[in-house]
Amino acid sequence: MPQVLKAWREGDTEAISKRMDVASLIAYGLWIVHGLMIASVPVILFNAVNVVLASLILVLKLRGLRSAGAS
């Protein structure tokens, strides 16, 4: 959450790796699948929150790259 807030406020996503963020999204997705397989609501919910946060960071990162390319 702190990383999302900092990226949102400052618009600085230079230190965030796209590859690592995508890898995190994949990992969280797999954890959600695992949670569904074992019917564990906490595993599903917490990883769904992580997917949302990691997606926000990725969107902010991609927006930052696009605007930096336009300059």
PQR file of N, CA, C, O and H, with PARSE charges and radii, in Angstrom:
ATOM      1  N   MET A   1       0.810  -1.197   0.000 -0.4000 1.5000
ATOM      2  CA  MET A   1       0.000   0.000   0.000 -0.0000 2.0000
ATOM      3  C   MET A   1       0.860   1.271   0.000  0.5500 1.7000
ATOM      4  O   MET A   1       0.564   2.204  -0.746 -0.5500 1.4000
ATOM      5  N   PRO A   2       1.920   1.328   0.821 -0.5600 1.5000
ATOM      6  CA  PRO A   2       2.747   2.539   0.790  0.2800 2.0000
ATOM      7  C   PRO A   2       3.363   2.813  -0.589  0.5500 1.7000
ATOM      8  O   PRO A   2       3.494   3.965  -1.002 -0.5500 1.4000
ATOM      9  N   GLN A   3       3.735   1.750  -1.285 -0.4000 1.5000
ATOM     10  CA  GLN A   3       4.331   1.928  -2.609 -0.0000 2.0000
ATOM     11  C   GLN A   3       3.302   2.497  -3.587  0.5500 1.7000
ATOM     12  O   GLN A   3       3.640   3.345  -4.412 -0.5500 1.4000
ATOM     13  H   GLN A   3       3.628   0.814  -0.949  0.4000 1.0000
ATOM     14  N   VAL A   4       2.069   2.045  -3.504 -0.4000 1.5000
ATOM     15  CA  VAL A   4       1.009   2.555  -4.367 -0.0000 2.0000
ATOM     16  C   VAL A   4       0.774   4.034  -4.080  0.5500 1.7000
ATOM     17  O   VAL A   4       0.675   4.841  -5.004 -0.5500 1.4000
ATOM     18  H   VAL A   4       1.794   1.356  -2.834  0.4000 1.0000
ATOM     19  N   LEU A   5       0.686   4.386  -2.804 -0.4000 1.5000
ATOM     20  CA  LEU A   5       0.451   5.780  -2.439 -0.0000 2.0000
ATOM     21  C   LEU A   5       1.586   6.685  -2.906  0.5500 1.7000
ATOM     22  O   LEU A   5       1.346   7.779  -3.417 -0.5500 1.4000
ATOM     23  H   LEU A   5       0.767   3.730  -2.053  0.4000 1.0000
ATOM     24  N   LYS A   6       2.819   6.226  -2.731 -0.4000 1.5000
ATOM     25  CA  LYS A   6       3.962   7.045  -3.160 -0.0000 2.0000
ATOM     26  C   LYS A   6       3.968   7.221  -4.680  0.5500 1.7000
ATOM     27  O   LYS A   6       4.186   8.323  -5.183 -0.5500 1.4000
ATOM     28  H   LYS A   6       3.014   5.337  -2.316  0.4000 1.0000
ATOM     29  N   ALA A   7       3.730   6.139  -5.399 -0.4000 1.5000
ATOM     30  CA  ALA A   7       3.713   6.221  -6.866 -0.0000 2.0000
ATOM     31  C   ALA A   7       2.567   7.111  -7.338  0.5500 1.7000
ATOM     32  O   ALA A   7       2.717   7.844  -8.316 -0.5500 1.4000
ATOM     33  H   ALA A   7       3.552   5.243  -4.991  0.4000 1.0000
ATOM     34  N   TRP A   8       1.437   7.056  -6.662 -0.4000 1.5000
ATOM     35  CA  TRP A   8       0.269   7.858  -7.037 -0.0000 2.0000
ATOM     36  C   TRP A   8       0.527   9.342  -6.800  0.5500 1.7000
ATOM     37  O   TRP A   8       0.276  10.175  -7.670 -0.5500 1.4000
ATOM     38  H   TRP A   8       1.314   6.460  -5.868  0.4000 1.0000
ATOM     39  N   ARG A   9       1.037   9.659  -5.604 -0.4000 1.5000
ATOM     40  CA  ARG A   9       1.255  11.065  -5.234 -0.0000 2.0000
ATOM     41  C   ARG A   9       2.372  11.713  -6.034  0.5500 1.7000
ATOM     42  O   ARG A   9       2.214  12.807  -6.577 -0.5500 1.4000
ATOM     43  H   ARG A   9       1.241   8.982  -4.897  0.4000 1.0000
ATOM     44  N   GLU A  10       3.510  11.017  -6.098 -0.4000 1.5000
ATOM     45  CA  GLU A  10       4.695  11.614  -6.707 -0.0000 2.0000
ATOM     46  C   GLU A  10       4.818  11.330  -8.195  0.5500 1.7000
ATOM     47  O   GLU A  10       5.506  12.056  -8.913 -0.5500 1.4000
ATOM     48  H   GLU A  10       3.638  10.129  -5.657  0.4000 1.0000
ATOM     49  N   GLY A  11       4.161  10.288  -8.657 -0.4000 1.5000
ATOM     50  CA  GLY A  11       4.274   9.924 -10.059 -0.0000 2.0000
ATOM     51  C   GLY A  11       5.627   9.323 -10.404  0.5500 1.7000
ATOM     52  O   GLY A  11       5.937   9.115 -11.577 -0.5500 1.4000
ATOM     53  H   GLY A  11       3.603   9.698  -8.073  0.4000 1.0000
ATOM     54  N   ASP A  12       6.440   9.042  -9.378 -0.4000 1.5000
ATOM     55  CA  ASP A  12       7.777   8.490  -9.593 -0.0000 2.0000
ATOM     56  C   ASP A  12       7.735   6.974  -9.498  0.5500 1.7000
ATOM     57  O   ASP A  12       7.594   6.420  -8.408 -0.5500 1.4000
ATOM     58  H   ASP A  12       6.189   9.211  -8.425  0.4000 1.0000
ATOM     59  N   THR A  13       7.855   6.307 -10.628 -0.4000 1.5000
ATOM     60  CA  THR A  13       7.855   4.849 -10.656 -0.0000 2.0000
ATOM     61  C   THR A  13       9.173   4.310 -11.213  0.5500 1.7000
ATOM     62  O   THR A  13       9.256   3.158 -11.640 -0.5500 1.4000
ATOM     63  H   THR A  13       7.969   6.757 -11.513  0.4000 1.0000
ATOM     64  N   GLU A  14      10.180   5.146 -11.202 -0.4000 1.5000
ATOM     65  CA  GLU A  14      11.488   4.780 -11.763 -0.0000 2.0000
ATOM     66  C   GLU A  14      12.077   3.528 -11.097  0.5500 1.7000
ATOM     67  O   GLU A  14      12.675   2.688 -11.769 -0.5500 1.4000
ATOM     68  H   GLU A  14      10.113   6.081 -10.855  0.4000 1.0000
ATOM     69  N   ALA A  15      11.907   3.411  -9.793 -0.4000 1.5000
ATOM     70  CA  ALA A  15      12.535   2.312  -9.049 -0.0000 2.0000
ATOM     71  C   ALA A  15      11.720   1.020  -9.108  0.5500 1.7000
ATOM     72  O   ALA A  15      12.146  -0.002  -8.570 -0.5500 1.4000
ATOM     73  H   ALA A  15      11.422   4.094  -9.247  0.4000 1.0000
ATOM     74  N   ILE A  16      10.571   1.053  -9.745 -0.4000 1.5000
ATOM     75  CA  ILE A  16       9.712  -0.122  -9.797 -0.0000 2.0000
ATOM     76  C   ILE A  16      10.008  -0.907 -11.071  0.5500 1.7000
ATOM     77  O   ILE A  16      10.008  -0.354 -12.171 -0.5500 1.4000
ATOM     78  H   ILE A  16      10.224   1.883 -10.182  0.4000 1.0000
ATOM     79  N   SER A  17      10.258  -2.197 -10.907 -0.4000 1.5000
ATOM     80  CA  SER A  17      10.557  -3.064 -12.036 -0.0000 2.0000
ATOM     81  C   SER A  17       9.265  -3.630 -12.623  0.5500 1.7000
ATOM     82  O   SER A  17       8.458  -4.225 -11.910 -0.5500 1.4000
ATOM     83  H   SER A  17      10.258  -2.647 -10.013  0.4000 1.0000
ATOM     84  N   LYS A  18       9.079  -3.439 -13.931 -0.4000 1.5000
ATOM     85  CA  LYS A  18       7.897  -4.001 -14.599 -0.0000 2.0000
ATOM     86  C   LYS A  18       7.897  -5.519 -14.502  0.5500 1.7000
ATOM     87  O   LYS A  18       6.867  -6.133 -14.224 -0.5500 1.4000
ATOM     88  H   LYS A  18       9.735  -2.956 -14.511  0.4000 1.0000
ATOM     89  N   ARG A  19       9.046  -6.111 -14.730 -0.4000 1.5000
ATOM     90  CA  ARG A  19       9.139  -7.578 -14.707 -0.0000 2.0000
ATOM     91  C   ARG A  19       8.768  -8.133 -13.342  0.5500 1.7000
ATOM     92  O   ARG A  19       8.042  -9.122 -13.242 -0.5500 1.4000
ATOM     93  H   ARG A  19       9.883  -5.612 -14.956  0.4000 1.0000
ATOM     94  N   MET A  20       9.268  -7.495 -12.291 -0.4000 1.5000
ATOM     95  CA  MET A  20       8.963  -7.970 -10.946 -0.0000 2.0000
ATOM     96  C   MET A  20       7.488  -7.782 -10.634  0.5500 1.7000
ATOM     97  O   MET A  20       6.885  -8.629  -9.975 -0.5500 1.4000
ATOM     98  H   MET A  20       9.858  -6.691 -12.372  0.4000 1.0000
ATOM     99  N   ASP A  21       6.908  -6.707 -11.088 -0.4000 1.5000
ATOM    100  CA  ASP A  21       5.488  -6.465 -10.844 -0.0000 2.0000
ATOM    101  C   ASP A  21       4.639  -7.502 -11.573  0.5500 1.7000
ATOM    102  O   ASP A  21       3.671  -8.015 -11.011 -0.5500 1.4000
ATOM    103  H   ASP A  21       7.397  -6.019 -11.623  0.4000 1.0000
ATOM    104  N   VAL A  22       4.988  -7.812 -12.808 -0.4000 1.5000
ATOM    105  CA  VAL A  22       4.260  -8.830 -13.562 -0.0000 2.0000
ATOM    106  C   VAL A  22       4.430 -10.194 -12.898  0.5500 1.7000
ATOM    107  O   VAL A  22       3.471 -10.960 -12.801 -0.5500 1.4000
ATOM    108  H   VAL A  22       5.774  -7.396 -13.264  0.4000 1.0000
ATOM    109  N   ALA A  23       5.642 -10.501 -12.441 -0.4000 1.5000
ATOM    110  CA  ALA A  23       5.881 -11.768 -11.739 -0.0000 2.0000
ATOM    111  C   ALA A  23       5.039 -11.847 -10.467  0.5500 1.7000
ATOM    112  O   ALA A  23       4.505 -12.905 -10.135 -0.5500 1.4000
ATOM    113  H   ALA A  23       6.421  -9.879 -12.520  0.4000 1.0000
ATOM    114  N   SER A  24       4.923 -10.735  -9.764 -0.4000 1.5000
ATOM    115  CA  SER A  24       4.098 -10.699  -8.553 -0.0000 2.0000
ATOM    116  C   SER A  24       2.627 -10.944  -8.892  0.5500 1.7000
ATOM    117  O   SER A  24       1.936 -11.692  -8.200 -0.5500 1.4000
ATOM    118  H   SER A  24       5.357  -9.875 -10.034  0.4000 1.0000
ATOM    119  N   LEU A  25       2.159 -10.305  -9.965 -0.4000 1.5000
ATOM    120  CA  LEU A  25       0.770 -10.516 -10.386 -0.0000 2.0000
ATOM    121  C   LEU A  25       0.497 -11.984 -10.706  0.5500 1.7000
ATOM    122  O   LEU A  25      -0.546 -12.524 -10.336 -0.5500 1.4000
ATOM    123  H   LEU A  25       2.720  -9.697 -10.528  0.4000 1.0000
ATOM    124  N   ILE A  26       1.427 -12.617 -11.387 -0.4000 1.5000
ATOM    125  CA  ILE A  26       1.273 -14.037 -11.709 -0.0000 2.0000
ATOM    126  C   ILE A  26       1.249 -14.868 -10.437  0.5500 1.7000
ATOM    127  O   ILE A  26       0.425 -15.771 -10.297 -0.5500 1.4000
ATOM    128  H   ILE A  26       2.275 -12.179 -11.688  0.4000 1.0000
ATOM    129  N   ALA A  27       2.151 -14.564  -9.509 -0.4000 1.5000
ATOM    130  CA  ALA A  27       2.206 -15.309  -8.247 -0.0000 2.0000
ATOM    131  C   ALA A  27       0.910 -15.140  -7.453  0.5500 1.7000
ATOM    132  O   ALA A  27       0.367 -16.113  -6.930 -0.5500 1.4000
ATOM    133  H   ALA A  27       2.821 -13.830  -9.623  0.4000 1.0000
ATOM    134  N   TYR A  28       0.418 -13.909  -7.365 -0.4000 1.5000
ATOM    135  CA  TYR A  28      -0.835 -13.681  -6.646 -0.0000 2.0000
ATOM    136  C   TYR A  28      -1.989 -14.416  -7.322  0.5500 1.7000
ATOM    137  O   TYR A  28      -2.863 -14.961  -6.648 -0.5500 1.4000
ATOM    138  H   TYR A  28       0.859 -13.118  -7.790  0.4000 1.0000
ATOM    139  N   GLY A  29      -1.990 -14.431  -8.639 -0.4000 1.5000
ATOM    140  CA  GLY A  29      -3.024 -15.164  -9.364 -0.0000 2.0000
ATOM    141  C   GLY A  29      -2.987 -16.653  -9.059  0.5500 1.7000
ATOM    142  O   GLY A  29      -4.027 -17.290  -8.889 -0.5500 1.4000
ATOM    143  H   GLY A  29      -1.280 -13.988  -9.187  0.4000 1.0000
ATOM    144  N   LEU A  30      -1.781 -17.200  -8.993 -0.4000 1.5000
ATOM    145  CA  LEU A  30      -1.644 -18.619  -8.662 -0.0000 2.0000
ATOM    146  C   LEU A  30      -2.094 -18.902  -7.231  0.5500 1.7000
ATOM    147  O   LEU A  30      -2.690 -19.944  -6.957 -0.5500 1.4000
ATOM    148  H   LEU A  30      -0.936 -16.683  -9.131  0.4000 1.0000
ATOM    149  N   TRP A  31      -1.808 -17.972  -6.322 -0.4000 1.5000
ATOM    150  CA  TRP A  31      -2.275 -18.131  -4.942 -0.0000 2.0000
ATOM    151  C   TRP A  31      -3.795 -18.095  -4.889  0.5500 1.7000
ATOM    152  O   TRP A  31      -4.403 -18.823  -4.104 -0.5500 1.4000
ATOM    153  H   TRP A  31      -1.324 -17.125  -6.544  0.4000 1.0000
ATOM    154  N   ILE A  32      -4.415 -17.260  -5.713 -0.4000 1.5000
ATOM    155  CA  ILE A  32      -5.882 -17.232  -5.762 -0.0000 2.0000
ATOM    156  C   ILE A  32      -6.417 -18.579  -6.249  0.5500 1.7000
ATOM    157  O   ILE A  32      -7.382 -19.104  -5.695 -0.5500 1.4000
ATOM    158  H   ILE A  32      -3.921 -16.669  -6.351  0.4000 1.0000
ATOM    159  N   VAL A  33      -5.797 -19.128  -7.274 -0.4000 1.5000
ATOM    160  CA  VAL A  33      -6.201 -20.456  -7.767 -0.0000 2.0000
ATOM    161  C   VAL A  33      -6.054 -21.486  -6.655  0.5500 1.7000
ATOM    162  O   VAL A  33      -6.940 -22.316  -6.450 -0.5500 1.4000
ATOM    163  H   VAL A  33      -5.013 -18.701  -7.724  0.4000 1.0000
ATOM    164  N   HIS A  34      -4.937 -21.432  -5.939 -0.4000 1.5000
ATOM    165  CA  HIS A  34      -4.718 -22.357  -4.819 -0.0000 2.0000
ATOM    166  C   HIS A  34      -5.806 -22.167  -3.760  0.5500 1.7000
ATOM    167  O   HIS A  34      -6.355 -23.141  -3.246 -0.5500 1.4000
ATOM    168  H   HIS A  34      -4.217 -20.758  -6.105  0.4000 1.0000
ATOM    169  N   GLY A  35      -6.114 -20.902  -3.436 -0.4000 1.5000
ATOM    170  CA  GLY A  35      -7.165 -20.625  -2.463 -0.0000 2.0000
ATOM    171  C   GLY A  35      -8.512 -21.172  -2.897  0.5500 1.7000
ATOM    172  O   GLY A  35      -9.276 -21.681  -2.077 -0.5500 1.4000
ATOM    173  H   GLY A  35      -5.668 -20.111  -3.853  0.4000 1.0000
ATOM    174  N   LEU A  36      -8.806 -21.068  -4.192 -0.4000 1.5000
ATOM    175  CA  LEU A  36     -10.050 -21.631  -4.713 -0.0000 2.0000
ATOM    176  C   LEU A  36     -10.055 -23.156  -4.592  0.5500 1.7000
ATOM    177  O   LEU A  36     -11.079 -23.758  -4.270 -0.5500 1.4000
ATOM    178  H   LEU A  36      -8.185 -20.655  -4.859  0.4000 1.0000
ATOM    179  N   MET A  37      -8.906 -23.770  -4.853 -0.4000 1.5000
ATOM    180  CA  MET A  37      -8.814 -25.233  -4.787 -0.0000 2.0000
ATOM    181  C   MET A  37      -9.003 -25.753  -3.362  0.5500 1.7000
ATOM    182  O   MET A  37      -9.590 -26.816  -3.162 -0.5500 1.4000
ATOM    183  H   MET A  37      -8.074 -23.281  -5.115  0.4000 1.0000
ATOM    184  N   ILE A  38      -8.513 -25.014  -2.382 -0.4000 1.5000
ATOM    185  CA  ILE A  38      -8.653 -25.464  -0.996 -0.0000 2.0000
ATOM    186  C   ILE A  38      -9.815 -24.774  -0.292  0.5500 1.7000
ATOM    187  O   ILE A  38     -10.039 -24.989   0.899 -0.5500 1.4000
ATOM    188  H   ILE A  38      -8.036 -24.150  -2.545  0.4000 1.0000
ATOM    189  N   ALA A  39     -10.550 -23.949  -1.022 -0.4000 1.5000
ATOM    190  CA  ALA A  39     -11.720 -23.226  -0.498 -0.0000 2.0000
ATOM    191  C   ALA A  39     -11.358 -22.392   0.724  0.5500 1.7000
ATOM    192  O   ALA A  39     -12.047 -22.438   1.743 -0.5500 1.4000
ATOM    193  H   ALA A  39     -10.369 -23.774  -1.989  0.4000 1.0000
ATOM    194  N   SER A  40     -10.278 -21.632   0.614 -0.4000 1.5000
ATOM    195  CA  SER A  40      -9.831 -20.780   1.712 -0.0000 2.0000
ATOM    196  C   SER A  40     -10.129 -19.322   1.376  0.5500 1.7000
ATOM    197  O   SER A  40      -9.455 -18.713   0.545 -0.5500 1.4000
ATOM    198  H   SER A  40      -9.718 -21.595  -0.214  0.4000 1.0000
ATOM    199  N   VAL A  41     -11.135 -18.778   2.027 -0.4000 1.5000
ATOM    200  CA  VAL A  41     -11.544 -17.396   1.773 -0.0000 2.0000
ATOM    201  C   VAL A  41     -10.425 -16.403   2.109  0.5500 1.7000
ATOM    202  O   VAL A  41     -10.200 -15.482   1.324 -0.5500 1.4000
ATOM    203  H   VAL A  41     -11.683 -19.273   2.703  0.4000 1.0000
ATOM    204  N   PRO A  42      -9.707 -16.543   3.245 -0.5600 1.5000
ATOM    205  CA  PRO A  42      -8.633 -15.575   3.520  0.2800 2.0000
ATOM    206  C   PRO A  42      -7.535 -15.558   2.447  0.5500 1.7000
ATOM    207  O   PRO A  42      -7.049 -14.488   2.081 -0.5500 1.4000
ATOM    208  N   VAL A  43      -7.149 -16.713   1.952 -0.4000 1.5000
ATOM    209  CA  VAL A  43      -6.118 -16.780   0.911 -0.0000 2.0000
ATOM    210  C   VAL A  43      -6.615 -16.075  -0.349  0.5500 1.7000
ATOM    211  O   VAL A  43      -5.870 -15.325  -0.979 -0.5500 1.4000
ATOM    212  H   VAL A  43      -7.544 -17.583   2.250  0.4000 1.0000
ATOM    213  N   ILE A  44      -7.860 -16.312  -0.710 -0.4000 1.5000
ATOM    214  CA  ILE A  44      -8.432 -15.693  -1.900 -0.0000 2.0000
ATOM    215  C   ILE A  44      -8.521 -14.180  -1.726  0.5500 1.7000
ATOM    216  O   ILE A  44      -8.103 -13.428  -2.606 -0.5500 1.4000
ATOM    217  H   ILE A  44      -8.465 -16.920  -0.197  0.4000 1.0000
ATOM    218  N   LEU A  45      -9.062 -13.733  -0.598 -0.4000 1.5000
ATOM    219  CA  LEU A  45      -9.269 -12.301  -0.379 -0.0000 2.0000
ATOM    220  C   LEU A  45      -7.965 -11.515  -0.314  0.5500 1.7000
ATOM    221  O   LEU A  45      -7.825 -10.493  -0.985 -0.5500 1.4000
ATOM    222  H   LEU A  45      -9.401 -14.344   0.117  0.4000 1.0000
ATOM    223  N   PHE A  46      -7.013 -11.981   0.484 -0.4000 1.5000
ATOM    224  CA  PHE A  46      -5.762 -11.236   0.626 -0.0000 2.0000
ATOM    225  C   PHE A  46      -4.975 -11.191  -0.675  0.5500 1.7000
ATOM    226  O   PHE A  46      -4.329 -10.185  -0.971 -0.5500 1.4000
ATOM    227  H   PHE A  46      -7.127 -12.812   1.029  0.4000 1.0000
ATOM    228  N   ASN A  47      -5.019 -12.244  -1.441 -0.4000 1.5000
ATOM    229  CA  ASN A  47      -4.310 -12.221  -2.716 -0.0000 2.0000
ATOM    230  C   ASN A  47      -5.062 -11.422  -3.765  0.5500 1.7000
ATOM    231  O   ASN A  47      -4.445 -10.868  -4.675 -0.5500 1.4000
ATOM    232  H   ASN A  47      -5.543 -13.061  -1.201  0.4000 1.0000
ATOM    233  N   ALA A  48      -6.377 -11.352  -3.656 -0.4000 1.5000
ATOM    234  CA  ALA A  48      -7.148 -10.485  -4.556 -0.0000 2.0000
ATOM    235  C   ALA A  48      -6.804  -9.023  -4.290  0.5500 1.7000
ATOM    236  O   ALA A  48      -6.682  -8.233  -5.227 -0.5500 1.4000
ATOM    237  H   ALA A  48      -6.878 -11.802  -2.917  0.4000 1.0000
ATOM    238  N   VAL A  49      -6.647  -8.658  -3.014 -0.4000 1.5000
ATOM    239  CA  VAL A  49      -6.228  -7.297  -2.667 -0.0000 2.0000
ATOM    240  C   VAL A  49      -4.841  -7.023  -3.239  0.5500 1.7000
ATOM    241  O   VAL A  49      -4.590  -5.942  -3.771 -0.5500 1.4000
ATOM    242  H   VAL A  49      -6.746  -9.299  -2.253  0.4000 1.0000
ATOM    243  N   ASN A  50      -3.937  -8.001  -3.132 -0.4000 1.5000
ATOM    244  CA  ASN A  50      -2.591  -7.834  -3.687 -0.0000 2.0000
ATOM    245  C   ASN A  50      -2.621  -7.673  -5.201  0.5500 1.7000
ATOM    246  O   ASN A  50      -1.840  -6.900  -5.755 -0.5500 1.4000
ATOM    247  H   ASN A  50      -4.141  -8.879  -2.700  0.4000 1.0000
ATOM    248  N   VAL A  51      -3.506  -8.388  -5.870 -0.4000 1.5000
ATOM    249  CA  VAL A  51      -3.632  -8.251  -7.328 -0.0000 2.0000
ATOM    250  C   VAL A  51      -4.067  -6.833  -7.682  0.5500 1.7000
ATOM    251  O   VAL A  51      -3.539  -6.238  -8.621 -0.5500 1.4000
ATOM    252  H   VAL A  51      -4.141  -9.016  -5.420  0.4000 1.0000
ATOM    253  N   VAL A  52      -5.018  -6.296  -6.941 -0.4000 1.5000
ATOM    254  CA  VAL A  52      -5.488  -4.935  -7.205 -0.0000 2.0000
ATOM    255  C   VAL A  52      -4.360  -3.930  -7.004  0.5500 1.7000
ATOM    256  O   VAL A  52      -4.152  -3.055  -7.844 -0.5500 1.4000
ATOM    257  H   VAL A  52      -5.446  -6.780  -6.178  0.4000 1.0000
ATOM    258  N   LEU A  53      -3.633  -4.049  -5.897 -0.4000 1.5000
ATOM    259  CA  LEU A  53      -2.544  -3.109  -5.616 -0.0000 2.0000
ATOM    260  C   LEU A  53      -1.413  -3.231  -6.638  0.5500 1.7000
ATOM    261  O   LEU A  53      -0.904  -2.220  -7.123 -0.5500 1.4000
ATOM    262  H   LEU A  53      -3.802  -4.760  -5.214  0.4000 1.0000
ATOM    263  N   ALA A  54      -1.022  -4.453  -6.965 -0.4000 1.5000
ATOM    264  CA  ALA A  54       0.048  -4.652  -7.941 -0.0000 2.0000
ATOM    265  C   ALA A  54      -0.385  -4.162  -9.324  0.5500 1.7000
ATOM    266  O   ALA A  54       0.436  -3.648 -10.083 -0.5500 1.4000
ATOM    267  H   ALA A  54      -1.436  -5.274  -6.571  0.4000 1.0000
ATOM    268  N   SER A  55      -1.668  -4.319  -9.654 -0.4000 1.5000
ATOM    269  CA  SER A  55      -2.177  -3.822 -10.934 -0.0000 2.0000
ATOM    270  C   SER A  55      -2.127  -2.303 -10.984  0.5500 1.7000
ATOM    271  O   SER A  55      -1.768  -1.720 -12.007 -0.5500 1.4000
ATOM    272  H   SER A  55      -2.335  -4.737  -9.038  0.4000 1.0000
ATOM    273  N   LEU A  56      -2.489  -1.663  -9.875 -0.4000 1.5000
ATOM    274  CA  LEU A  56      -2.403  -0.204  -9.815 -0.0000 2.0000
ATOM    275  C   LEU A  56      -0.977   0.273 -10.033  0.5500 1.7000
ATOM    276  O   LEU A  56      -0.739   1.227 -10.774 -0.5500 1.4000
ATOM    277  H   LEU A  56      -2.781  -2.137  -9.044  0.4000 1.0000
ATOM    278  N   ILE A  57      -0.039  -0.388  -9.391 -0.4000 1.5000
ATOM    279  CA  ILE A  57       1.372  -0.016  -9.551 -0.0000 2.0000
ATOM    280  C   ILE A  57       1.804  -0.202 -11.005  0.5500 1.7000
ATOM    281  O   ILE A  57       2.501   0.648 -11.560 -0.5500 1.4000
ATOM    282  H   ILE A  57      -0.232  -1.162  -8.789  0.4000 1.0000
ATOM    283  N   LEU A  58       1.397  -1.300 -11.613 -0.4000 1.5000
ATOM    284  CA  LEU A  58       1.769  -1.547 -13.008 -0.0000 2.0000
ATOM    285  C   LEU A  58       1.167  -0.494 -13.927  0.5500 1.7000
ATOM    286  O   LEU A  58       1.837  -0.018 -14.844 -0.5500 1.4000
ATOM    287  H   LEU A  58       0.831  -1.990 -11.162  0.4000 1.0000
ATOM    288  N   VAL A  59      -0.084  -0.128 -13.693 -0.4000 1.5000
ATOM    289  CA  VAL A  59      -0.729   0.911 -14.515 -0.0000 2.0000
ATOM    290  C   VAL A  59       0.009   2.237 -14.352  0.5500 1.7000
ATOM    291  O   VAL A  59       0.267   2.932 -15.335 -0.5500 1.4000
ATOM    292  H   VAL A  59      -0.628  -0.515 -12.948  0.4000 1.0000
ATOM    293  N   LEU A  60       0.350   2.588 -13.106 -0.4000 1.5000
ATOM    294  CA  LEU A  60       1.092   3.828 -12.873 -0.0000 2.0000
ATOM    295  C   LEU A  60       2.459   3.782 -13.552  0.5500 1.7000
ATOM    296  O   LEU A  60       2.916   4.781 -14.107 -0.5500 1.4000
ATOM    297  H   LEU A  60       0.141   2.023 -12.308  0.4000 1.0000
ATOM    298  N   LYS A  61       3.104   2.630 -13.507 -0.4000 1.5000
ATOM    299  CA  LYS A  61       4.413   2.472 -14.149 -0.0000 2.0000
ATOM    300  C   LYS A  61       4.286   2.645 -15.664  0.5500 1.7000
ATOM    301  O   LYS A  61       5.083   3.352 -16.280 -0.5500 1.4000
ATOM    302  H   LYS A  61       2.733   1.818 -13.056  0.4000 1.0000
ATOM    303  N   LEU A  62       3.293   2.004 -16.255 -0.4000 1.5000
ATOM    304  CA  LEU A  62       3.116   2.098 -17.707 -0.0000 2.0000
ATOM    305  C   LEU A  62       2.726   3.504 -18.131  0.5500 1.7000
ATOM    306  O   LEU A  62       3.165   3.975 -19.179 -0.5500 1.4000
ATOM    307  H   LEU A  62       2.646   1.429 -15.754  0.4000 1.0000
ATOM    308  N   ARG A  63       1.905   4.182 -17.331 -0.4000 1.5000
ATOM    309  CA  ARG A  63       1.560   5.578 -17.609 -0.0000 2.0000
ATOM    310  C   ARG A  63       2.790   6.462 -17.565  0.5500 1.7000
ATOM    311  O   ARG A  63       2.963   7.351 -18.399 -0.5500 1.4000
ATOM    312  H   ARG A  63       1.548   3.799 -16.479  0.4000 1.0000
ATOM    313  N   GLY A  64       3.647   6.209 -16.577 -0.4000 1.5000
ATOM    314  CA  GLY A  64       4.875   6.983 -16.440 -0.0000 2.0000
ATOM    315  C   GLY A  64       5.805   6.773 -17.624  0.5500 1.7000
ATOM    316  O   GLY A  64       6.445   7.716 -18.090 -0.5500 1.4000
ATOM    317  H   GLY A  64       3.506   5.487 -15.900  0.4000 1.0000
ATOM    318  N   LEU A  65       5.880   5.552 -18.107 -0.4000 1.5000
ATOM    319  CA  LEU A  65       6.726   5.260 -19.274 -0.0000 2.0000
ATOM    320  C   LEU A  65       6.177   5.937 -20.522  0.5500 1.7000
ATOM    321  O   LEU A  65       6.933   6.453 -21.345 -0.5500 1.4000
ATOM    322  H   LEU A  65       5.360   4.787 -17.729  0.4000 1.0000
ATOM    323  N   ARG A  66       4.855   5.929 -20.653 -0.4000 1.5000
ATOM    324  CA  ARG A  66       4.224   6.536 -21.827 -0.0000 2.0000
ATOM    325  C   ARG A  66       4.433   8.042 -21.840  0.5500 1.7000
ATOM    326  O   ARG A  66       4.746   8.623 -22.879 -0.5500 1.4000
ATOM    327  H   ARG A  66       4.241   5.509 -19.984  0.4000 1.0000
ATOM    328  N   SER A  67       4.259   8.677 -20.675 -0.4000 1.5000
ATOM    329  CA  SER A  67       4.422  10.125 -20.625 -0.0000 2.0000
ATOM    330  C   SER A  67       5.889  10.529 -20.758  0.5500 1.7000
ATOM    331  O   SER A  67       6.188  11.603 -21.280 -0.5500 1.4000
ATOM    332  H   SER A  67       4.005   8.206 -19.830  0.4000 1.0000
ATOM    333  N   ALA A  68       6.809   9.677 -20.289 -0.4000 1.5000
ATOM    334  CA  ALA A  68       8.228   9.972 -20.443 -0.0000 2.0000
ATOM    335  C   ALA A  68       8.647   9.837 -21.908  0.5500 1.7000
ATOM    336  O   ALA A  68       9.525  10.558 -22.381 -0.5500 1.4000
ATOM    337  H   ALA A  68       6.566   8.805 -19.865  0.4000 1.0000
ATOM    338  N   GLY A  69       8.011   8.911 -22.614 -0.4000 1.5000
ATOM    339  CA  GLY A  69       8.308   8.740 -24.036 -0.0000 2.0000
ATOM    340  C   GLY A  69       7.759   9.865 -24.875  0.5500 1.7000
ATOM    341  O   GLY A  69       8.303  10.161 -25.939 -0.5500 1.4000
ATOM    342  H   GLY A  69       7.297   8.325 -22.229  0.4000 1.0000
ATOM    343  N   ALA A  70       6.696  10.497 -24.427 -0.4000 1.5000
ATOM    344  CA  ALA A  70       6.074  11.586 -25.174 -0.0000 2.0000
ATOM    345  C   ALA A  70       6.842  12.890 -25.016  0.5500 1.7000
ATOM    346  O   ALA A  70       6.717  13.789 -25.848 -0.5500 1.4000
ATOM    347  H   ALA A  70       6.254  10.256 -23.563  0.4000 1.0000
ATOM    348  N   SER A  71       7.639  13.001 -23.950 -0.4000 1.5000
ATOM    349  CA  SER A  71       8.367  14.246 -23.688 -0.0000 2.0000
ATOM    350  C   SER A  71       9.527  14.444 -24.605  0.5500 1.7000
ATOM    351  O   SER A  71      10.232  15.448 -24.502 -0.5500 1.4000
ATOM    352  H   SER A  71       7.740  12.271 -23.274  0.4000 1.0000
TER
END
